Structure formats: C-alpha cells, structure tokens
C-alpha cells in the first residue's frame, strides 16, 4: 500500500541528505520524492511516497520525527488530499502515427511542448495512476524518454497540511 508523507522541514543545507540517509540506513525505498520551499521562506515541504507493504509507515514517521530539522510529519489520507505529478514523455510519432498520439494527448488533457518530424514531447499532469495509464497507451508508439517529478500533495480544506 502506498503512503504519501508530507514532511515539513527547516529550509537548511543538508536536510534532504539526512532524510534520504535515514531511509537508506533503514532499508526503506522511496517511490517518489519532491522538495520545495513553502509559503514560509525558512521551511520546505518534502512529499515522500513510500510502499508501506514491506514495513509499517508508523516506523518511518517515528524515525523521521527524531531528526532535528523535521518540524512536522503527516501521513496523508488519500480521501482528504489533492495530489498531482508532472511527466514529460518523448514519443515516436511519424506522419503515419502522429494523429493517434495527438488524440491521446487531447483525451488526457496533456500538452505537446516540442515537435520534430520523428517525435513529440508531451507534458502531462495528474494523479500518478493517470500518468501510468497514459504512459502505457503511448508505449506501443515507441516511448523514447520519460521523466516524472514525483508526487506533490496538500490536504483538502482550509487548514494547513
């Protein structure tokens, strides 16, 4: 089962390294990681997605909470969060297949951001499952390159995550 952790940390050098080191020492795998400053210049938010089927998520949060630079940890409830991921996908698209690829782009409300005679580069945002579905539909055309940002998430409602 995937868990999305929202970790508020001090915006200082080395914090990401300490958090990643904790995961490494404990043998935990990070499925996705996104880090950026928040509305407060002295804090950053790490959104970490982990597969908790191999180990309890409570163990991870307790270990993270022990780190000095960690301010707050929240295991996000999938029903009460909004999450998105960004992907850039370069797909082979010659004159014969280009219209089919463009139809998929329109269905998934993606954007074509670069065009060459042999390929299209596509930008798509959405929930992780949607991006995986889009990727699977593009693979038969020839997926040349793929890069994803990792999940970013906020809790629903007016209160801060």
Order of alpha helices (4+ residues) and beta strands (2+ residues): beta-alpha-beta-beta-alpha-beta-beta-alpha-beta-beta-alpha-beta-beta
